[in-house]
Amino acid sequence: MSKWRFWPFGPGYEGGFWYALSKFALIAVFLLIIVVYLRILFGPRGIFREEPERYVQRDKKKSRKNK
């Protein structure tokens, strides 16, 4: 018996329906964690989100120069 028998990322679907479904569920959980992490960092009120006023001021300066 191999010690990697229950490793979830093996090739194929030889483990059966529930084994394959658990693989997809595990991958979905990983993707969901990544999406939530990015949402926290770059979403509304995020840590790395830039201030929108910066772009508004730049656009106002451009419109003044065009007049």
N, C-alpha and C positions, 0 to 999 in steps of 0.2 A: 504494500500500500504506500503510495506516494504521500509525502507530507503536504503537497500542493493540491490535494484532491478537491478541496472546496474553494480553491482560488476562483473568484467570480469572473475573471476576464479571460478565460480559456477560449479556444476556438470552437465554434460549432454549438449545436443545441443538444448534445448527447445526454445532458442531465435530465431532460424532460421539460414539460410545459412550465411547471412552477419554478424550476431552476432558471430557465430562460427569463421568466417574468421577474424573478428577483434580480437578475442582472440588469434588466432595463430599469427597475425601480431604483437600484443603487446608483446607476448613471444619472437618472433623473434627480435624485437627491443631491448629487455632486453639482449638477448644473444649476439647480435651484439655489444652492449655497453661493455659487459664483454670482448669479444674478442679484441676489439680495446684497451681497458684499459690494458689488458695483453700484447698486442703487443707493446704498448708504454713502459711498464715497462721492458719487457724481450726480446724485439725484437732487431734488429740491432741498435746499438747506444742507447740501452735502459738504464734506470737508474740503474737497478739491474743486468745487464749483466756483467759477469766476463770477465776479460781481456784474450784474447786467448794466449798472450805471456806466461802467467803463465803455460799453459799446454805444450807449445812448449819447454820451458826451462826444464821442468820435463822430457819430452820424450828424450831430448838431453842428460841429465844426465844418464838416464837409458841405452841409446845406448852406451855411453862411458864406462860404467861399464861392459857391456857385451863383449867389444872388448878385 
